[in-house]
Amino acid sequence: MMKKILALVLALAMALSMTFAVAEDFDVEAYGATSTDLYNKILGDFYTAYQAGRSEVSNLSLRYALMAVAEAKLMEAAVYVPGTSNGGNYAIGRNAANTVTSVLWGNDSYRYHDMIIVNEDPVTSEQWDTMKAKWAELAGTGTYEQWVKDYLTGEGYTFNTEYALGYSSDPQTWDVLATSRAADSEAIVNTYDGLVEYDMENVMQPALATEWSVSEDSLTYTFKIREGVEWVDSQGRKVDDVTADDFVAGMNHMLDALGGLEYLVGSDGGCGIVNAQQYINGEISDFSLVGVKAIDEYTVQYTLEQPAPYFMTMLGYGVFAPMSREYFLSQGGGFGEEYTPDSETYLYGKDPDHIAYCGPYVVTNLTPENTIVFSANESYWNKDNINIKTITWKYNDGSDALKGYNDMKANVLASAGLNDSSLEVAKQDGWFDKYVRISATDATSFGTFMNINRTAFANVNDGAVASTQTAEEAERTNKAMQNVHFRRAIAMGYDRATYNAQSVGEELKYARVINSYTPGNFAQLTEDVTIAINGVDTTFPAGTFYGAVMQAQLDADQVAVKVWDATAEGGAGASFGFDGWYNPEAAMAELAIAIEELAAEGVVIDAEHPIYLDLPTYMASSIYVNRAQVIVSSIEESLGGLVKVNKTECQTSSEWYYAGYYTDFGYEANYDLYDVSGWGPDYGDPQTYLDTFLPDYAGYMVKCIGVY
C-alpha cells in the first residue's frame, strides 16, 4: 500500500507564475490512483492487447503477432515518439557484409571467428549492397557464407585470416561473469563458448550444447554438453575438461560477484531462474536451491519459476558463461561467503593470464592502451571451421581525428567509421564515392516523451530549470496532453530527420531515424498466424516481421503513421531509415479534432490562446540546442502557431538530467516534452521493450510520461 510521504514537488502557485516549493504531506497514494486512472484511459488498449501477447507462451509466432498489435496501440497513444538509434554512420571497410550475426541482443555480434575479411582494397559500395541483398535472400538457408566467399573470389579478392579493429577502452576485468561493461564483454566473449550461438544468418546453432529440450510446462531447459572440450590457460596448456558443472559454477560465481547483469536471471526483469532472485537479495545463501543443476557430467538443467519463451535468446549473455570450478579455485576464487575478490590471493580475471579458455581464441598479447592480440586456440573444438585466426585490437584515444581512417587506408585496420574530418578527406581522395557504406543501426530506441500528468515545474533536487508557465497555462497544457489527438498532432508535427541532421549531418539525417519502440525486424514469425485485426481474421505468413504486423494494425485503425517499410534494406524490410511520423497535414487534422474535443472541456485553443509546452534544453551544447530548436520550429510551424514550445534552459548537464533522466517517479518529471531517455533490449523478445510501459510502478519508462 502506498503511503503518504514527504517529497519535493512543485505546486501550482496562487500567483500567475510557477514557483519551486516543498509540498508537505504530498499524497503519493492519491497520485498513484490518478496515475492508474490516466494509464487506463490513455494506455488501456495497449495494456489489454499486451496481456494477450504476454500470456501466450507456447506459440512464439502468435505471441509476437499479438505483441505487435499491442505496440501499435502504444504508438497510437503517442505518449512516446520514436526518434533515433545508435549507428547509421558512414563507414569504409574490408569486411564482407553480414558475416557476423546481426541479432539485436546478447554478445554474439562481437564473436568474430566467422567474419570474412579481404586483403585488398575495401569492398565497394556496389559490392556491399549486392551482399546485403543476397543475405536477405539466403538468410536461414545456411548457404550465405559460401556464397559470399565465392562472390568475392569472383570479384578478385583474397581472404585475410586476421581481423584488426580499433578500440578506445581497455578491459577492466577478464572475468566475464563479474562485469556489465561493454568494453569488457566485447573482448572476453572471444575467449569462451556458450551453450548456443547465433550464426551470420541469425540462426541459433549448437556451441557447447549439442542438443537441448524443453519440458512440457516450459519451465525446465535441459542441455547436453559437448564432450571432449578442453579448458586451457593463456599458454594453451590444458587445465580442465568442460563439463556440465562449469555452467553451475559459472552461475554461482556470477550471482556472488553481482557485476551488474545478474537481474537477467532474477525474477525482477529477468527470466526468473528458480531462487536466483532470493540468492541475489541475500534471502538464501545455499546455492543448491537455485535452479541450475548438473544432472550428470554432461547434462545441465535450468528451471524457471514461470515460462519465459525468450529464455534461449538470453544465452548469448555473459551471465550464462561456463567457468571451470577447479581453475577458479586455483586462482584464489571461492563461492558464497568464501568469495573474497579483494584478497591478495584472489587472481581470477585480473588479467588474461588468470582465466581459462574454451573458446576460439586465447589472449597472447596485452599492452594497455596499445594492443590486444587474440590468437587461435589450438585446442578449440571447432578450430578447423573458423575464418579468422587472429584478432588484433589497436588502441585509438581519439586525439587524432584521422588516425582510424588513415590506418584503414593503410590496411592496418580492416575498417573505419567516418567522422567529420575523415569524411572530408574521403570525399577529396575519392574513397567516399567508391567505398562508403552506411553502418547498421542497433536496437536502442531513443525518442521524445510526452508528460500527461505534470506536477513538477522546476527540478525537484534544487529548483533549477523553472517553468515560466502560469497556473492557468499549466492546467490547459495538462488537459491538452491528455487528449490523444493533441499528442498525435505533436508527434506528427515533429521533423525527426532534421532533428537527427543536427548530430549526423544532412546526408545521413534519415539513416538512424526509427519509427517504432521495438525494431520492426526484432522478431519474425516462423509459421503462419491468424489473428483478429479489429475483428477481422487476418493471416500473416511465416517470415512476416513484427513491424509488418504492427503496420497492419495501425492501418486498420487509420492512424497516419508508417512504422514499417517492406522494401527497405534490399527487400528485407526495416523500421528505420525513413520518417514515418512527420506529416504536417495529418498533424493539423489531428489538432482540429483535439481542438473540438478540448473545447467541450472548456479549453479553447486559438491564436490568442495557444498551448504552451516546456522542453528542457542543454544550452552548453550547440548540437542539443539545435536539435531542440528543430522540435520548436517544426511543431510550431506544422501546427500553425497554435502550440508554442519553450526551451527551458539547462545550464549544466546535471540540470538537464535532473529535469527527467535522473528522476525516480513521474511526479518529479519537470517537462512537457523530453528527448533524453531511451531503451535497449535485454533479450530477444518484444517483452523486453513493452514491459517498460507496464502500470503500477512496474514499467521503467512510464515515469517518463508523468505517471507512477
Rosetta blueprint (number, residue, H / E / L):
1 M L
2 M L
3 K L
4 K L
5 I L
6 L L
7 A L
8 L L
9 V L
10 L L
11 A L
12 L L
13 A L
14 M L
15 A L
16 L L
17 S L
18 M L
19 T L
20 F L
21 A L
22 V L
23 A L
24 E L
25 D L
26 F L
27 D L
28 V H
29 E H
30 A H
31 Y H
32 G H
33 A H
34 T H
35 S H
36 T H
37 D H
38 L H
39 Y H
40 N H
41 K H
42 I H
43 L H
44 G H
45 D H
46 F H
47 Y H
48 T H
49 A H
50 Y H
51 Q H
52 A H
53 G H
54 R H
55 S L
56 E L
57 V L
58 S L
59 N L
60 L H
61 S H
62 L H
63 R H
64 Y H
65 A H
66 L H
67 M H
68 A H
69 V H
70 A H
71 E H
72 A H
73 K H
74 L H
75 M H
76 E H
77 A H
78 A L
79 V L
80 Y E
81 V E
82 P E
83 G E
84 T E
85 S L
86 N L
87 G L
88 G L
89 N L
90 Y E
91 A E
92 I E
93 G E
94 R L
95 N E
96 A L
97 A L
98 N L
99 T L
100 V L
101 T L
102 S L
103 V L
104 L L
105 W L
106 G L
107 N L
108 D H
109 S H
110 Y H
111 R L
112 Y L
113 H L
114 D L
115 M L
116 I L
117 I E
118 V E
119 N L
120 E L
121 D L
122 P L
123 V L
124 T L
125 S H
126 E H
127 Q H
128 W H
129 D H
130 T H
131 M H
132 K H
133 A H
134 K H
135 W H
136 A H
137 E H
138 L H
139 A L
140 G L
141 T L
142 G L
143 T L
144 Y H
145 E H
146 Q H
147 W H
148 V H
149 K H
150 D H
151 Y H
152 L H
153 T H
154 G H
155 E L
156 G L
157 Y L
158 T L
159 F E
160 N E
161 T L
162 E E
163 Y E
164 A E
165 L E
166 G E
167 Y E
168 S L
169 S L
170 D L
171 P L
172 Q L
173 T L
174 W L
175 D L
176 V H
177 L H
178 A H
179 T L
180 S L
181 R L
182 A H
183 A H
184 D H
185 S H
186 E H
187 A H
188 I H
189 V H
190 N H
191 T H
192 Y L
193 D L
194 G L
195 L L
196 V E
197 E E
198 Y E
199 D L
200 M L
201 E L
202 N L
203 V L
204 M E
205 Q E
206 P E
207 A L
208 L L
209 A E
210 T E
211 E E
212 W E
213 S E
214 V E
215 S L
216 E L
217 D L
218 S L
219 L L
220 T E
221 Y E
222 T E
223 F E
224 K E
225 I E
226 R L
227 E L
228 G L
229 V L
230 E E
231 W E
232 V E
233 D L
234 S L
235 Q L
236 G L
237 R L
238 K E
239 V E
240 D E
241 D E
242 V L
243 T L
244 A L
245 D H
246 D H
247 F H
248 V H
249 A H
250 G H
251 M H
252 N H
253 H H
254 M H
255 L H
256 D H
257 A H
258 L L
259 G L
260 G L
261 L L
262 E H
263 Y H
264 L H
265 V L
266 G L
267 S L
268 D L
269 G L
270 G L
271 C L
272 G L
273 I E
274 V L
275 N L
276 A H
277 Q H
278 Q H
279 Y H
280 I H
281 N H
282 G L
283 E L
284 I L
285 S L
286 D L
287 F H
288 S H
289 L H
290 V L
291 G L
292 V E
293 K E
294 A E
295 I E
296 D E
297 E L
298 Y L
299 T E
300 V E
301 Q E
302 Y E
303 T E
304 L E
305 E L
306 Q L
307 P L
308 A L
309 P L
310 Y L
311 F H
312 M H
313 T H
314 M H
315 L H
316 G H
317 Y L
318 G H
319 V H
320 F H
321 A L
322 P L
323 M L
324 S L
325 R H
326 E H
327 Y H
328 F H
329 L H
330 S H
331 Q L
332 G L
333 G L
334 G L
335 F L
336 G H
337 E H
338 E H
339 Y L
340 T L
341 P L
342 D L
343 S L
344 E L
345 T L
346 Y L
347 L L
348 Y L
349 G L
350 K L
351 D L
352 P H
353 D H
354 H H
355 I L
356 A L
357 Y E
358 C L
359 G L
360 P L
361 Y E
362 V E
363 V E
364 T E
365 N E
366 L E
367 T E
368 P L
369 E L
370 N L
371 T E
372 I E
373 V E
374 F E
375 S E
376 A E
377 N L
378 E L
379 S L
380 Y L
381 W L
382 N L
383 K H
384 D H
385 N H
386 I L
387 N L
388 I L
389 K L
390 T E
391 I E
392 T E
393 W E
394 K E
395 Y E
396 N L
397 D L
398 G L
399 S L
400 D L
401 A L
402 L L
403 K H
404 G H
405 Y H
406 N H
407 D H
408 M H
409 K H
410 A L
411 N L
412 V L
413 L L
414 A L
415 S E
416 A E
417 G E
418 L L
419 N L
420 D H
421 S H
422 S H
423 L H
424 E H
425 V H
426 A H
427 K H
428 Q H
429 D H
430 G L
431 W H
432 F H
433 D H
434 K H
435 Y H
436 V L
437 R E
438 I E
439 S L
440 A L
441 T L
442 D L
443 A L
444 T L
445 S E
446 F E
447 G E
448 T E
449 F E
450 M E
451 N L
452 I L
453 N L
454 R L
455 T L
456 A L
457 F L
458 A L
459 N L
460 V L
461 N L
462 D L
463 G L
464 A L
465 V L
466 A L
467 S L
468 T L
469 Q L
470 T L
471 A H
472 E H
473 E H
474 A H
475 E H
476 R H
477 T H
478 N H
479 K H
480 A H
481 M H
482 Q L
483 N L
484 V H
485 H H
486 F H
487 R H
488 R H
489 A H
490 I H
491 A H
492 M H
493 G L
494 Y L
495 D L
496 R H
497 A H
498 T H
499 Y H
500 N H
501 A H
502 Q H
503 S H
504 V H
505 G L
506 E H
507 E H
508 L H
509 K L
510 Y L
511 A L
512 R L
513 V E
514 I E
515 N L
516 S L
517 Y L
518 T L
519 P L
520 G L
521 N L
522 F L
523 A L
524 Q E
525 L L
526 T L
527 E L
528 D L
529 V E
530 T E
531 I E
532 A E
533 I E
534 N L
535 G L
536 V E
537 D E
538 T E
539 T E
540 F E
541 P L
542 A L
543 G L
544 T L
545 F E
546 Y H
547 G H
548 A H
549 V H
550 M H
551 Q H
552 A H
553 Q H
554 L H
555 D H
556 A H
557 D L
558 Q L
559 V L
560 A L
561 V L
562 K L
563 V L
564 W L
565 D E
566 A L
567 T L
568 A L
569 E H
570 G H
571 G H
572 A L
573 G L
574 A E
575 S L
576 F E
577 G L
578 F L
579 D L
580 G L
581 W L
582 Y L
583 N L
584 P H
585 E H
586 A H
587 A H
588 M H
589 A H
590 E H
591 L H
592 A H
593 I H
594 A H
595 I H
596 E H
597 E H
598 L H
599 A H
600 A L
601 E L
602 G L
603 V L
604 V L
605 I L
606 D E
607 A L
608 E L
609 H E
610 P L
611 I E
612 Y E
613 L E
614 D E
615 L E
616 P E
617 T E
618 Y E
619 M L
620 A L
621 S L
622 S H
623 I H
624 Y H
625 V H
626 N H
627 R H
628 A H
629 Q H
630 V H
631 I H
632 V H
633 S H
634 S H
635 I H
636 E H
637 E H
638 S H
639 L L
640 G L
641 G L
642 L L
643 V E
644 K E
645 V E
646 N E
647 K E
648 T E
649 E E
650 C E
651 Q L
652 T L
653 S H
654 S H
655 E H
656 W H
657 Y H
658 Y H
659 A L
660 G L
661 Y L
662 Y L
663 T L
664 D L
665 F L
666 G H
667 Y H
668 E H
669 A L
670 N L
671 Y L
672 D L
673 L E
674 Y E
675 D L
676 V L
677 S L
678 G E
679 W E
680 G L
681 P L
682 D L
683 Y L
684 G L
685 D L
686 P L
687 Q H
688 T H
689 Y H
690 L H
691 D H
692 T H
693 F H
694 L L
695 P L
696 D L
697 Y L
698 A L
699 G L
700 Y L
701 M L
702 V H
703 K H
704 C H
705 I H
706 G L
707 V L
708 Y L
